[in-house]
């Protein structure tokens, strides 16, 4: 799947794939509305990326906590899959 399509899916269609392609090509930049949708979709990690090295410590901690929660959810799903295979 291409970046624009992924962003469109992750934002529930609020940010279209064509729009993302224009950003990536340098033909346009995200407006405020698009940034809000991206923040909602990608959370603190996105903000840390946008802000860069000057991101406040609290935001860095939030990004780490979000990342940890995603990893734990992935582990939980893998364990469920493993259990379903083991019960066969």
Secondary structure, 3 states (H helix, E strand, C coil): CCHHHHHHHHCCCCCCHHHHHHHHHCCCCCCHHHHHHHHHHHHHHHHHHHHHHHCCHHHHHHHHHHHHHHHHHHHHHHHHHHHHHHCC
